[in-house]
């Protein structure tokens, strides 16, 4: 489901403490395959799960046009016990350091 080429991982003492994904030039961080969902969840549940996730992750339209020279930063997540310690800032800073687009889109969803 996840395009591992897109993901950056923060590791501390062998444990994953944060992740972030970066996609550019039409690349997607999520690639869904209906047969995987139906194979694991059955035809009906798998089809419903696929349809919902496909709409959210693969058909999602941004409110602006993302050009060839724009990168998208997605799926930024930090383990609860490491929040507020700069892990996300370090991940995003690393993405800035190793990529070279003209600009970035950062999608933010707050979860409580």
Residue pairs with C-beta under 8 A, 6 or more apart in sequence:
1 30
1 31
1 32
1 33
1 36
2 21
2 29
2 30
2 31
3 23
3 27
3 28
3 29
3 30
3 31
6 21
6 22
6 23
6 27
6 28
6 29
6 74
7 19
7 20
7 21
7 29
7 75
8 19
8 20
8 21
8 22
8 91
8 94
8 95
9 16
9 18
9 19
10 16
10 17
10 18
10 19
10 78
10 87
10 90
10 91
11 17
12 82
15 79
16 79
17 78
17 79
17 82
17 87
18 76
18 77
18 78
18 79
18 82
18 87
18 88
18 90
18 91
19 75
19 76
19 77
19 91
20 73
20 74
20 75
20 76
20 77
20 88
20 91
20 92
20 95
21 29
21 73
21 74
21 75
21 76
22 29
22 71
22 72
22 73
22 74
22 95
22 99
23 29
23 71
23 72
23 74
24 70
24 71
24 72
24 99
24 101
25 68
26 68
28 57
28 58
29 72
29 74
29 75
30 53
30 57
30 58
31 58
32 50
32 53
32 54
32 57
32 58
34 46
34 47
34 50
34 54
37 46
37 47
37 49
37 50
37 53
38 46
38 47
38 50
39 46
40 46
41 49
62 72
62 105
62 107
64 105
66 72
66 105
67 102
69 101
69 102
69 103
70 101
70 102
70 103
70 104
70 105
71 95
71 99
71 101
71 103
71 104
71 105
72 104
72 105
72 106
72 107
73 92
73 95
73 104
73 105
73 106
73 107
74 107
76 88
76 91
76 92
76 106
78 87
78 88
79 87
92 106
96 104
